[in-house]
Amino acid sequence: PCDNCTKRGDTSSCVYASPSARKKPGIHHVPTGTPDDMQNRIDRLESLVLSLMTNGTQAAGPSAAHAAINSSRSNSLGTSISMPLDPHRDSIREVEGEDSDINDVAQDIGIMKIDGAKAFFVPDAHWYAILSDIAEVKNYFASHKEQYQEQFRKVEASKQDDASGSFLFKGPRLNNKTEILVTLPDKNAVDDLVKRYFQSYDPAVHIIHGPTFQGQYDRHWQNPNETPVTFLALLYGMMTLALQSYTRAGDEPPEYQGRSHDLSISFKRLTAQCIVLADITQPMPQLVEALILHIQAEHSSSNDAETGILLLVNLCTRLAMRMGYHRDSGPYPNVSPFTAEMRRRVWAFVRQADLLFSCQFGLPPTVRPDATDSDLPHNIFDDEFTEDMKLLPPSRPESEVTPASYMIAKARLISCFGQIVERIQSVTSPPAYEEIMKLDAQLREARTQIPPHLQMKPPSELATVAPNLIMQTYALELIYLKSQCMLHRKFIARGRDSPRYAYSRRTCIDASMEMLNHQATLYLESRDGGKLRSVKWSISSLTTHDFLLAAMIVCLDLYHTSESDRSVIKTSSSNPSSPLNGDVWTQDRREQMIIALQHCASIWESLRDKSMEAYKASTQLRVMLGKLKAQEQQQTSMVGGREQQMRSTNQ
């Protein structure tokens, strides 16, 4: 054993790398002894040592060491293929055949950093981790720490006093309901803001029954002192979202000119204070709905992923499950049809929020797919059912547009996405490739069930479509494309070498390119004067995460394709008549991918002073685009030399 293992008292786990490794017959192995690869291994070993220092010698054993070192093959898309430390493992792989590749693909461990001041984990599925093994990217951030910190201060200063995600946990608590009622604007002002809310709310949050709310609203003004605090929380949440819509759309009425943003912050704080005053630990009517509106307001206030919002979503999800929203209320005779239907709407949003915000952080969602049996909401109008009905009217055809249509279509697609996330995030039982393809078929089938008016159409057919309907169409399409990316991403590296996985590689890259094209369109049309300016509520930190994921996938695939081509060209120089690697993109396709990344980098650069994620993304992309350009120049030179060598040989 080595001296380090002896001192640590862990001699049994000391393993030396074999001087040579057996290869599978017929499989081309990429050399692994590059300086970048060695640096990656060193970095991972440093992380392992830090883990041992933090958690003690029992925190990690030989298996952790193997995982840390061998995962240098890829933190995301398979950055390299490393030799195993255990000489016996190759023999096992030869017997197992191609299926053993799945186990290796599924063992990516992500990024974990722990020190005395903080600790964080980024899974391999997160966009930030995808380029983490590229030495140029790592070295850039390592050598520009002061610039990074300065940018962080600049972004934080741009947020002013709107500390997103913090009001519910840090806001000052009011003593009683009287103080909340005193701060409520006069009835005419509240009337206008409530009307604005119903005109501009996100249709994915169709959780308030208009006629029922109107009755509760009228009773409030008749006797405000009898109004439940949860209703006041709901009311303040609606007014907050209404004021935010003025700021986004740029159509503030004279009475709110230049004030809507600051006033929305005040009302958002009051929403949180009402929720706290009502006692969020108790299952009370309208508490989940009020919390949902508060989450939406917090989410709309931030350009980046906020941990506070994730915690709010987790809190809301657990509270909803504590109140039984995850179980369909239809079979329970003591629950009215009206209440059962409204609970389905609320749960549809809670399930979506839990899944999407968890994936934004690369974490498992709170709700497992097999832990809920809530039906989809009915496709009906609010005025078609009332609180005293004994039976709900039949659901209208999904081709018929109602305020619930988008929520239903999104909930069905999210259900399929949730099944995908459940399987690909499994640590102990990763899916076989056959299951991946089965999930792919289910996802494509779910897409066909989207109603015609919400299906993606060519831009030429969208000229006469209402802006809010266009945004709904894009939102559904992005969920579908993101699902494809996450389902097939781990097999991109295999797809460069094996025809068996070529479908996954092409599907993932095509989906990523589609997402980048949509990003360009949405960015253009959401600016001042654009068709989507008034409804850009859908362009949020969630969609930002999706676009970042797509950009990193395209970028890294180009990088490794170029590295593979260079290796093949170098190898073939000794045999000029040997063919070049055929499993590559055409030159036109490569140019499309480069142009998409350049455009993407420009978009992130325009947003870097308001978003740290935009800053990090634009920096990473510029570093990688420079690397790709250098690779292309080197390949051109190498190909020219190869052609000259071939001419000399023929002479």
C-alpha positions as CSV (number, residue, x, y, z in Angstrom):
1,P,0.0,0.0,0.0
2,C,1.0,3.6,-0.6
3,D,2.1,5.9,2.3
4,N,-1.2,7.9,2.2
5,C,-3.4,4.9,2.6
6,T,-1.2,3.5,5.4
7,K,-1.4,6.8,7.3
8,R,-5.2,6.8,6.8
9,G,-5.6,3.2,8.0
10,D,-7.3,2.2,4.8
11,T,-4.7,-0.1,3.2
12,S,-7.4,-2.5,2.0
13,S,-8.7,0.0,-0.5
14,C,-5.3,1.0,-1.9
15,V,-5.3,0.1,-5.7
16,Y,-2.7,1.0,-8.3
17,A,-3.6,1.7,-11.9
18,S,-2.7,-1.2,-14.1
19,P,0.1,-0.5,-16.5
20,S,-2.0,-1.8,-19.4
21,A,-5.6,-2.4,-19.9
22,R,-7.4,-4.9,-22.1
23,K,-9.7,-3.6,-24.7
24,K,-12.9,-4.9,-26.1
25,P,-12.3,-6.5,-29.5
26,G,-13.5,-4.2,-32.3
27,I,-14.0,-1.2,-30.1
28,H,-12.0,1.9,-30.8
29,H,-10.8,3.5,-27.6
30,V,-9.9,7.1,-27.4
31,P,-6.6,7.8,-25.7
32,T,-7.0,9.0,-22.2
33,G,-3.6,10.3,-21.2
34,T,-4.2,13.9,-22.2
35,P,-3.2,16.8,-19.9
36,D,-6.8,17.8,-19.6
37,D,-7.9,14.3,-18.6
38,M,-5.2,14.1,-16.0
39,Q,-6.2,17.5,-14.6
40,N,-9.8,16.3,-14.3
41,R,-8.6,13.2,-12.4
42,I,-6.5,15.3,-10.1
43,D,-9.5,17.6,-9.4
44,R,-11.7,14.7,-8.6
45,L,-9.2,13.2,-6.3
46,E,-8.9,16.5,-4.5
47,S,-12.7,16.5,-4.1
48,L,-12.5,13.0,-2.7
49,V,-9.8,14.0,-0.2
50,L,-11.9,17.0,0.9
51,S,-14.8,14.6,1.4
52,L,-12.7,12.3,3.6
53,M,-11.4,15.2,5.6
54,T,-15.0,16.5,6.1
55,N,-16.8,13.2,6.8
56,G,-14.1,11.0,8.2
57,T,-12.4,7.9,6.9
58,Q,-15.7,6.0,6.7
59,A,-17.3,8.5,4.4
60,A,-15.9,7.0,1.3
61,G,-14.3,3.7,0.5
62,P,-12.9,2.0,-2.6
63,S,-16.1,2.3,-4.5
64,A,-16.2,6.0,-4.0
65,A,-12.7,6.3,-5.2
66,H,-13.4,4.2,-8.3
67,A,-16.5,6.3,-9.0
68,A,-14.7,9.6,-8.6
69,I,-11.9,8.6,-10.9
70,N,-13.8,6.6,-13.5
71,S,-16.5,9.2,-13.8
72,S,-13.9,11.4,-15.6
73,R,-15.2,9.6,-18.6
74,S,-17.9,12.2,-18.3
75,N,-19.8,14.3,-15.8
76,S,-22.5,14.7,-18.4
77,L,-22.1,13.7,-22.0
78,G,-19.0,11.4,-21.7
79,T,-16.0,13.7,-21.9
80,S,-13.6,10.9,-22.2
81,I,-13.3,7.1,-21.8
82,S,-11.0,6.3,-18.9
83,M,-9.3,3.0,-18.1
84,P,-10.7,1.1,-15.1
85,L,-8.5,0.8,-12.0
86,D,-9.6,-2.8,-11.4
87,P,-8.0,-5.1,-14.0
88,H,-10.8,-7.7,-13.4
89,R,-13.5,-5.3,-14.4
90,D,-12.5,-5.5,-18.1
91,S,-13.0,-9.2,-18.1
92,I,-16.5,-8.8,-16.8
93,R,-17.3,-6.1,-19.4
94,E,-16.2,-8.4,-22.2
95,V,-18.8,-10.9,-21.1
96,E,-21.6,-8.4,-20.5
97,G,-21.3,-6.9,-23.9
98,E,-23.1,-3.6,-24.9
99,D,-25.5,-3.6,-22.0
100,S,-22.7,-3.0,-19.6
101,D,-22.4,0.5,-21.2
102,I,-25.7,1.5,-19.6
103,N,-24.3,1.0,-16.1
104,D,-21.3,3.2,-16.8
105,V,-23.6,5.9,-18.3
106,A,-25.8,5.9,-15.2
107,Q,-23.0,6.2,-12.7
108,D,-22.2,9.9,-13.3
109,I,-21.9,11.6,-9.9
110,G,-22.2,15.3,-10.6
111,I,-20.3,18.0,-8.8
112,M,-20.2,18.4,-5.0
113,K,-18.1,21.0,-3.2
114,I,-17.9,21.3,0.6
115,D,-15.8,23.7,2.6
116,G,-16.0,25.5,5.9
117,A,-18.3,28.3,4.5
118,K,-20.7,26.5,2.2
119,A,-21.7,23.3,0.6
120,F,-23.5,22.7,-2.7
121,F,-24.2,19.8,-5.1
122,V,-24.8,20.1,-8.8
123,P,-26.0,16.8,-10.5
124,D,-24.7,15.8,-13.9
125,A,-28.1,16.6,-15.5
126,H,-27.7,20.3,-14.6
127,W,-26.5,22.7,-17.4
128,Y,-23.7,24.0,-15.1
129,A,-22.1,20.6,-14.8
130,I,-22.2,19.7,-18.5
131,L,-19.0,21.7,-19.4
132,S,-17.4,21.2,-16.0
133,D,-14.8,18.8,-17.4
134,I,-13.5,21.1,-20.1
135,A,-10.2,22.5,-18.8
136,E,-10.5,25.8,-20.5
137,V,-13.8,26.5,-18.8
138,K,-12.5,25.5,-15.4
139,N,-9.3,27.5,-15.8
140,Y,-11.2,30.6,-16.9
141,F,-13.3,30.8,-13.8
142,A,-10.4,29.9,-11.6
143,S,-8.4,32.8,-13.0
144,H,-11.3,35.3,-13.1
145,K,-12.6,35.0,-9.5
146,E,-12.4,38.7,-8.9
147,Q,-14.3,39.4,-12.1
148,Y,-16.9,36.9,-11.1
149,Q,-17.4,38.4,-7.6
150,E,-17.7,41.9,-9.1
151,Q,-20.4,40.6,-11.5
152,F,-22.2,39.0,-8.6
153,R,-22.2,42.3,-6.7
154,K,-23.5,44.1,-9.8
155,V,-26.4,41.6,-10.3
156,E,-27.3,41.7,-6.6
157,A,-27.4,45.5,-6.7
158,S,-29.8,45.4,-9.7
159,K,-32.3,43.5,-7.5
160,Q,-32.7,46.5,-5.2
161,D,-34.7,45.5,-2.1
162,D,-36.7,42.8,-3.9
163,A,-35.1,39.9,-2.1
164,S,-36.8,37.1,-4.0
165,G,-37.8,34.0,-2.1
166,S,-37.2,35.6,1.3
167,F,-40.4,37.3,2.3
168,L,-42.2,34.3,3.7
169,F,-39.2,33.3,5.8
170,K,-37.7,36.7,6.8
171,G,-40.5,39.3,6.5
172,P,-41.7,41.0,9.6
173,R,-44.8,39.5,11.1
174,L,-47.8,41.8,11.6
175,N,-49.5,41.6,15.0
176,N,-53.1,41.0,13.8
177,K,-55.6,41.1,10.9
178,T,-56.5,44.7,11.7
179,E,-53.1,46.0,10.5
180,I,-53.5,44.1,7.3
181,L,-57.0,45.5,6.7
182,V,-55.7,49.0,7.3
183,T,-53.1,48.7,4.5
184,L,-55.7,47.5,2.0
185,P,-56.4,50.1,-0.8
186,D,-59.9,51.5,-1.3
187,K,-62.5,49.3,-3.0
188,N,-62.2,51.0,-6.4
189,A,-58.5,50.4,-6.5
190,V,-58.9,46.8,-5.5
191,D,-61.6,46.3,-8.0
192,D,-59.3,47.5,-10.8
193,L,-56.4,45.3,-9.7
194,V,-58.7,42.2,-9.3
195,K,-60.1,42.8,-12.8
196,R,-56.5,43.1,-14.2
197,Y,-55.5,39.8,-12.5
198,F,-58.3,37.9,-14.2
199,Q,-57.4,39.5,-17.6
200,S,-53.6,38.7,-17.3
201,Y,-53.1,35.7,-15.1
202,D,-51.0,32.7,-16.2
203,P,-53.5,30.1,-17.6
204,A,-51.3,27.4,-16.0
205,V,-52.5,28.8,-12.7
206,H,-56.2,28.5,-13.3
207,I,-57.0,27.8,-9.7
208,I,-59.5,30.5,-8.7
209,H,-63.1,30.0,-9.6
210,G,-64.3,33.4,-10.8
211,P,-68.0,33.3,-9.7
212,T,-67.2,31.8,-6.3
213,F,-64.4,34.4,-5.7
214,Q,-66.8,37.2,-6.7
215,G,-69.3,36.1,-4.0
216,Q,-66.5,35.9,-1.3
217,Y,-65.2,39.3,-2.5
218,D,-68.6,41.0,-2.1
219,R,-69.0,39.5,1.4
220,H,-65.6,40.9,2.3
221,W,-66.6,44.5,1.6
222,Q,-69.9,44.0,3.4
223,N,-68.1,42.9,6.6
224,P,-64.2,43.1,6.3
225,N,-63.7,42.1,9.9
226,E,-65.2,38.7,9.3
227,T,-62.9,38.0,6.3
228,P,-60.5,35.1,6.8
229,V,-56.9,35.9,6.7
230,T,-56.3,33.3,4.0
231,F,-58.7,35.2,1.8
232,L,-56.8,38.4,2.4
233,A,-53.6,36.5,1.5
234,L,-55.3,35.4,-1.8
235,L,-56.4,39.0,-2.5
236,Y,-53.0,40.5,-1.9
237,G,-51.5,37.8,-4.1
238,M,-53.8,38.6,-6.9
239,M,-53.1,42.3,-6.6
240,T,-49.3,41.6,-6.6
241,L,-49.6,39.7,-9.9
242,A,-51.8,42.4,-11.4
243,L,-49.2,45.1,-10.6
244,Q,-46.4,42.9,-11.9
245,S,-48.3,42.5,-15.2
246,Y,-48.3,46.3,-15.6
247,T,-44.6,46.4,-15.2
248,R,-44.0,43.6,-17.7
249,A,-46.4,44.9,-20.3
250,G,-45.4,48.5,-19.9
251,D,-49.1,49.7,-19.8
252,E,-49.3,51.2,-16.3
253,P,-52.4,53.3,-15.8
254,P,-51.8,56.9,-14.6
255,E,-52.5,56.1,-10.9
256,Y,-49.6,53.6,-11.0
257,Q,-47.3,55.3,-13.3
258,G,-43.7,54.6,-12.1
259,R,-45.1,52.9,-9.0
260,S,-46.3,49.5,-10.0
261,H,-43.0,47.7,-9.3
262,D,-42.5,49.1,-5.8
263,L,-46.1,48.6,-4.9
264,S,-46.0,45.0,-6.1
265,I,-43.1,44.4,-3.7
266,S,-45.1,45.9,-0.8
267,F,-48.1,43.7,-1.7
268,K,-46.0,40.7,-2.1
269,R,-44.6,41.2,1.4
270,L,-48.2,41.6,2.7
271,T,-49.2,38.3,1.0
272,A,-46.4,36.6,2.9
273,Q,-47.4,38.2,6.2
274,C,-51.0,37.1,5.8
275,I,-49.8,33.5,5.1
276,V,-47.6,33.5,8.2
277,L,-50.3,35.1,10.3
278,A,-52.8,32.5,9.2
279,D,-50.4,29.8,10.5
280,I,-49.0,27.9,7.5
281,T,-48.7,24.7,9.5
282,Q,-52.5,24.4,9.7
283,P,-54.6,23.0,6.8
284,M,-57.0,25.8,6.2
285,P,-59.2,26.7,3.1
286,Q,-57.5,28.8,0.5
287,L,-54.1,28.6,2.2
288,V,-52.6,26.4,-0.6
289,E,-54.1,28.7,-3.3
290,A,-52.6,31.8,-1.6
291,L,-49.2,30.2,-1.3
292,I,-49.4,29.3,-5.0
293,L,-50.0,32.9,-5.9
294,H,-47.1,34.0,-3.7
295,I,-44.8,31.5,-5.3
296,Q,-45.8,32.8,-8.7
297,A,-45.1,36.4,-7.6
298,E,-41.7,35.4,-6.2
299,H,-40.9,33.5,-9.4
300,S,-41.8,36.4,-11.6
301,S,-39.5,38.7,-9.6
302,S,-36.3,36.7,-10.3
303,N,-34.2,36.1,-13.4
304,D,-32.2,33.3,-11.8
305,A,-33.0,30.1,-10.0
306,E,-33.6,31.0,-6.3
307,T,-33.3,28.5,-3.5
308,G,-36.0,30.3,-1.6
309,I,-38.5,29.7,-4.3
310,L,-37.6,26.0,-4.3
311,L,-38.2,25.8,-0.6
312,L,-41.5,27.6,-1.0
313,V,-42.6,25.1,-3.6
314,N,-41.5,22.2,-1.4
315,L,-43.5,23.7,1.5
316,C,-46.5,24.2,-0.7
317,T,-46.3,20.6,-2.1
318,R,-46.1,19.1,1.4
319,L,-48.9,21.2,2.7
320,A,-51.1,20.2,-0.3
321,M,-50.3,16.5,0.3
322,R,-51.0,17.0,4.0
323,M,-54.5,18.2,2.9
324,G,-55.0,15.3,0.5
325,Y,-54.8,17.2,-2.8
326,H,-52.7,14.4,-4.3
327,R,-55.6,12.0,-4.0
328,D,-58.6,12.4,-6.3
329,S,-61.6,13.5,-4.3
330,G,-64.2,11.9,-6.6
331,P,-64.6,8.7,-4.6
332,Y,-65.1,10.5,-1.3
333,P,-68.9,11.2,-0.7
334,N,-68.2,14.0,1.8
335,V,-66.4,16.1,-0.9
336,S,-68.7,18.0,-3.3
337,P,-68.1,17.7,-7.0
338,F,-67.3,21.4,-7.1
339,T,-64.6,21.1,-4.4
340,A,-63.2,18.0,-6.0
341,E,-62.8,19.8,-9.4
342,M,-61.1,22.8,-7.9
343,R,-58.7,20.6,-6.0
344,R,-57.8,18.9,-9.2
345,R,-56.9,22.3,-10.7
346,V,-54.8,23.2,-7.7
347,W,-53.0,19.8,-7.7
348,A,-52.3,20.1,-11.4
349,F,-50.3,23.2,-10.7
350,V,-48.6,21.9,-7.5
351,R,-47.4,18.8,-9.4
352,Q,-46.0,20.9,-12.2
353,A,-44.3,23.3,-9.9
354,D,-42.8,20.6,-7.8
355,L,-41.4,18.8,-10.9
356,L,-40.2,21.9,-12.8
357,F,-38.5,23.7,-9.9
358,S,-36.9,20.6,-8.6
359,C,-35.5,19.9,-12.1
360,Q,-34.3,23.4,-12.3
361,F,-32.0,22.6,-9.4
362,G,-31.3,19.0,-10.6
363,L,-33.0,17.5,-7.6
364,P,-35.6,14.8,-7.3
365,P,-39.2,16.1,-7.0
366,T,-41.1,15.7,-3.8
367,V,-44.0,13.8,-5.5
368,R,-43.4,10.4,-7.0
369,P,-45.5,9.5,-10.0
370,D,-47.0,6.5,-8.3
371,A,-48.0,8.5,-5.2
372,T,-50.9,10.4,-6.7
373,D,-54.1,9.4,-8.5
374,S,-55.7,12.8,-9.0
375,D,-57.6,13.1,-12.3
376,L,-57.1,15.8,-14.8
377,P,-59.4,18.8,-14.5
378,H,-62.5,19.0,-16.6
379,N,-62.4,21.0,-19.8
380,I,-65.3,23.3,-18.8
381,F,-66.0,27.0,-18.2
382,D,-66.2,28.4,-14.7
383,D,-69.8,29.5,-15.2
384,E,-70.8,25.9,-16.0
385,F,-70.4,24.6,-12.4
386,T,-71.3,25.9,-9.0
387,E,-70.7,25.1,-5.4
388,D,-74.1,23.4,-4.9
389,M,-74.1,21.2,-7.9
390,K,-74.6,17.5,-7.3
391,L,-72.9,16.4,-10.5
392,L,-70.3,18.1,-12.8
393,P,-71.2,18.7,-16.4
394,P,-69.4,16.5,-18.9
395,S,-66.0,17.6,-20.0
396,R,-66.0,19.4,-23.4
397,P,-63.8,18.0,-26.2
398,E,-60.2,19.1,-25.7
399,S,-60.2,20.6,-29.1
400,E,-62.7,23.2,-27.7
401,V,-60.9,26.1,-26.1
402,T,-61.7,26.9,-22.4
403,P,-59.7,28.6,-19.7
404,A,-58.7,25.1,-18.4
405,S,-57.5,23.8,-21.8
406,Y,-53.9,24.8,-21.4
407,M,-53.7,23.5,-17.8
408,I,-55.0,20.1,-18.9
409,A,-52.6,19.8,-21.8
410,K,-49.7,20.8,-19.7
411,A,-50.6,18.5,-16.9
412,R,-50.8,15.5,-19.2
413,L,-47.4,16.3,-20.7
414,I,-45.9,17.0,-17.3
415,S,-47.1,13.5,-16.2
416,C,-45.0,11.9,-18.9
417,F,-42.1,14.2,-18.1
418,G,-42.4,13.1,-14.4
419,Q,-42.1,9.5,-15.4
420,I,-38.9,10.2,-17.3
421,V,-37.4,12.2,-14.5
422,E,-38.2,9.4,-12.0
423,R,-36.3,6.8,-14.1
424,I,-33.3,8.8,-15.3
425,Q,-32.6,10.1,-11.7
426,S,-32.6,6.6,-10.3
427,V,-29.2,6.0,-8.5
428,T,-29.8,2.4,-7.5
429,S,-31.7,1.0,-10.6
430,P,-30.9,3.0,-13.7
431,P,-33.1,2.2,-16.7
432,A,-32.0,-0.1,-19.5
433,Y,-31.8,1.3,-23.0
434,E,-35.0,-0.6,-23.9
435,E,-36.8,1.3,-21.2
436,I,-35.4,4.6,-22.5
437,M,-36.8,3.9,-25.9
438,K,-40.2,2.9,-24.4
439,L,-40.3,6.2,-22.5
440,D,-39.4,8.0,-25.8
441,A,-42.4,6.4,-27.5
442,Q,-44.7,7.4,-24.6
443,L,-43.4,11.0,-24.8
444,R,-44.1,11.2,-28.5
445,E,-47.6,9.8,-27.9
446,A,-48.2,12.4,-25.3
447,R,-47.3,15.1,-27.7
448,T,-49.9,13.9,-30.2
449,Q,-52.6,14.4,-27.5
450,I,-52.0,18.1,-27.3
451,P,-55.1,19.9,-28.7
452,P,-54.7,21.3,-32.3
453,H,-54.9,24.9,-31.1
454,L,-51.9,24.3,-28.7
455,Q,-49.7,22.4,-31.1
456,M,-46.6,24.0,-32.5
457,K,-47.0,25.6,-35.9
458,P,-44.7,27.3,-38.4
459,P,-44.1,31.0,-37.7
460,S,-46.0,31.9,-40.9
461,E,-49.2,30.4,-39.4
462,L,-48.9,32.4,-36.1
463,A,-49.4,35.9,-37.6
464,T,-53.1,36.0,-36.6
465,V,-52.8,33.9,-33.4
466,A,-53.3,35.7,-30.1
467,P,-50.1,36.3,-28.2
468,N,-51.2,34.4,-25.1
469,L,-52.0,31.4,-27.2
470,I,-48.6,31.6,-28.9
471,M,-46.9,31.5,-25.5
472,Q,-48.9,28.5,-24.4
473,T,-47.9,26.7,-27.5
474,Y,-44.2,27.5,-27.0
475,A,-44.4,26.4,-23.3
476,L,-45.8,23.0,-24.2
477,E,-43.3,22.5,-27.0
478,L,-40.4,23.4,-24.6
479,I,-41.5,20.8,-22.1
480,Y,-41.6,18.2,-24.8
481,L,-38.1,19.1,-26.1
482,K,-36.6,19.3,-22.6
483,S,-38.0,15.9,-21.9
484,Q,-36.2,14.5,-25.0
485,C,-33.0,16.2,-24.0
486,M,-33.1,14.8,-20.5
487,L,-34.1,11.3,-21.6
488,H,-31.4,10.8,-24.2
489,R,-28.6,13.1,-23.0
490,K,-26.5,10.4,-21.3
491,F,-26.3,8.4,-24.5
492,I,-24.9,11.1,-26.8
493,A,-21.3,10.0,-26.2
494,R,-22.3,6.4,-27.0
495,G,-24.0,7.6,-30.1
496,R,-20.8,8.9,-31.5
497,D,-19.3,5.3,-31.4
498,S,-22.2,2.9,-31.6
499,P,-25.1,2.8,-34.1
500,R,-27.2,1.4,-31.3
501,Y,-27.3,4.8,-29.6
502,A,-27.2,7.0,-32.7
503,Y,-30.9,7.7,-32.4
504,S,-30.4,9.1,-28.9
505,R,-27.6,11.4,-30.0
506,R,-29.5,12.7,-33.0
507,T,-32.8,13.1,-31.1
508,C,-31.1,15.0,-28.2
509,I,-29.1,17.3,-30.5
510,D,-32.1,18.0,-32.7
511,A,-34.3,18.8,-29.7
512,S,-31.5,21.1,-28.3
513,M,-31.3,23.0,-31.6
514,E,-35.0,23.4,-31.7
515,M,-34.9,24.9,-28.2
516,L,-32.2,27.4,-29.2
517,N,-34.2,28.4,-32.3
518,H,-37.2,29.0,-30.0
519,Q,-35.1,31.0,-27.6
520,A,-34.0,33.3,-30.5
521,T,-37.6,33.8,-31.6
522,L,-38.9,34.5,-28.1
523,Y,-36.1,36.9,-27.3
524,L,-36.8,38.9,-30.4
525,E,-40.6,39.0,-30.0
526,S,-40.5,39.7,-26.3
527,R,-38.6,43.0,-26.6
528,D,-40.3,46.4,-26.9
529,G,-42.5,46.4,-29.9
530,G,-42.5,42.6,-30.3
531,K,-45.7,40.6,-30.6
532,L,-45.1,38.8,-27.3
533,R,-44.1,41.9,-25.3
534,S,-47.4,41.8,-23.3
535,V,-47.2,38.1,-22.3
536,K,-43.6,37.5,-21.6
537,W,-44.4,36.1,-18.2
538,S,-43.6,32.7,-19.7
539,I,-40.0,33.7,-20.3
540,S,-38.7,33.0,-16.8
541,S,-35.8,31.4,-14.9
542,L,-37.4,28.0,-15.7
543,T,-37.2,28.5,-19.5
544,T,-33.8,30.1,-19.0
545,H,-32.6,26.8,-17.5
546,D,-34.0,24.9,-20.4
547,F,-32.2,27.1,-22.9
548,L,-29.0,26.8,-21.0
549,L,-29.2,23.0,-20.9
550,A,-29.8,22.9,-24.7
551,A,-26.8,25.2,-25.4
552,M,-24.4,23.2,-23.2
553,I,-25.5,20.0,-24.9
554,V,-24.9,21.3,-28.4
555,C,-21.6,22.9,-27.3
556,L,-20.1,19.9,-25.7
557,D,-21.2,17.6,-28.6
558,L,-19.4,19.8,-31.1
559,Y,-16.3,19.9,-28.8
560,H,-16.1,16.1,-28.5
561,T,-16.9,15.5,-32.2
562,S,-14.0,17.8,-33.1
563,E,-11.7,16.1,-30.7
564,S,-12.7,12.7,-32.2
565,D,-12.1,14.0,-35.7
566,R,-8.7,15.3,-34.8
567,S,-7.8,12.0,-33.2
568,V,-8.9,10.1,-36.3
569,I,-7.1,12.5,-38.7
570,K,-3.9,12.2,-36.6
571,T,-4.2,8.4,-36.6
572,S,-4.9,8.2,-40.3
573,S,-1.8,10.3,-41.2
574,S,0.3,7.2,-40.8
575,N,-2.1,5.5,-43.3
576,P,-3.3,8.1,-45.8
577,S,-5.6,5.7,-47.6
578,S,-7.7,5.0,-44.4
579,P,-11.1,6.7,-44.4
580,L,-12.0,9.4,-41.9
581,N,-14.6,9.0,-39.2
582,G,-18.0,8.7,-40.9
583,D,-20.1,9.3,-37.8
584,V,-19.9,13.1,-37.9
585,W,-22.3,16.0,-38.6
586,T,-22.3,17.5,-42.1
587,Q,-20.5,20.8,-42.5
588,D,-23.8,22.6,-43.0
589,R,-25.1,21.1,-39.7
590,R,-22.0,22.1,-37.8
591,E,-22.3,25.6,-39.1
592,Q,-25.9,25.8,-38.0
593,M,-24.9,24.6,-34.5
594,I,-22.1,27.1,-34.3
595,I,-24.4,30.0,-35.4
596,A,-27.0,28.9,-32.9
597,L,-24.4,29.0,-30.1
598,Q,-23.1,32.4,-31.2
599,H,-26.6,33.8,-31.1
600,C,-27.3,32.2,-27.8
601,A,-24.1,33.7,-26.3
602,S,-25.1,37.1,-27.6
603,I,-28.5,36.8,-25.9
604,W,-26.9,35.8,-22.5
605,E,-24.4,38.6,-22.8
606,S,-27.3,41.1,-23.1
607,L,-28.8,39.8,-19.9
608,R,-25.6,39.3,-17.9
609,D,-26.0,42.4,-15.7
610,K,-29.4,41.2,-14.4
611,S,-28.7,37.5,-14.1
612,M,-25.7,35.6,-12.8
613,E,-26.8,32.5,-14.7
614,A,-26.7,34.6,-17.9
615,Y,-23.2,35.8,-17.0
616,K,-21.9,32.3,-16.4
617,A,-23.5,30.9,-19.5
618,S,-22.3,33.7,-21.8
619,T,-18.7,33.3,-20.4
620,Q,-18.8,29.5,-20.8
621,L,-20.1,29.7,-24.3
622,R,-17.5,32.3,-25.4
623,V,-14.7,30.2,-24.0
624,M,-16.0,27.1,-25.7
625,L,-16.6,28.9,-29.0
626,G,-13.0,30.1,-29.0
627,K,-11.9,26.5,-28.3
628,L,-14.1,25.2,-31.2
629,K,-12.6,27.8,-33.5
630,A,-9.1,26.8,-32.6
631,Q,-10.0,23.1,-33.2
632,E,-11.4,23.9,-36.6
633,Q,-8.3,25.7,-37.6
634,Q,-6.1,22.9,-36.4
635,Q,-8.2,20.3,-38.3
636,T,-8.1,22.3,-41.5
637,S,-4.3,22.4,-41.2
638,M,-4.1,18.6,-40.4
639,V,-6.5,17.7,-43.3
640,G,-4.4,19.8,-45.7
641,G,-1.2,18.0,-44.6
642,R,-3.0,14.7,-45.0
643,E,-4.1,15.5,-48.5
644,Q,-0.6,16.6,-49.4
645,Q,0.8,13.4,-48.0
646,M,-1.7,11.4,-50.1
647,R,-0.7,13.3,-53.3
648,S,3.0,12.5,-52.5
649,T,2.2,8.9,-52.0
650,N,0.3,8.6,-55.3
651,Q,3.2,10.2,-57.1
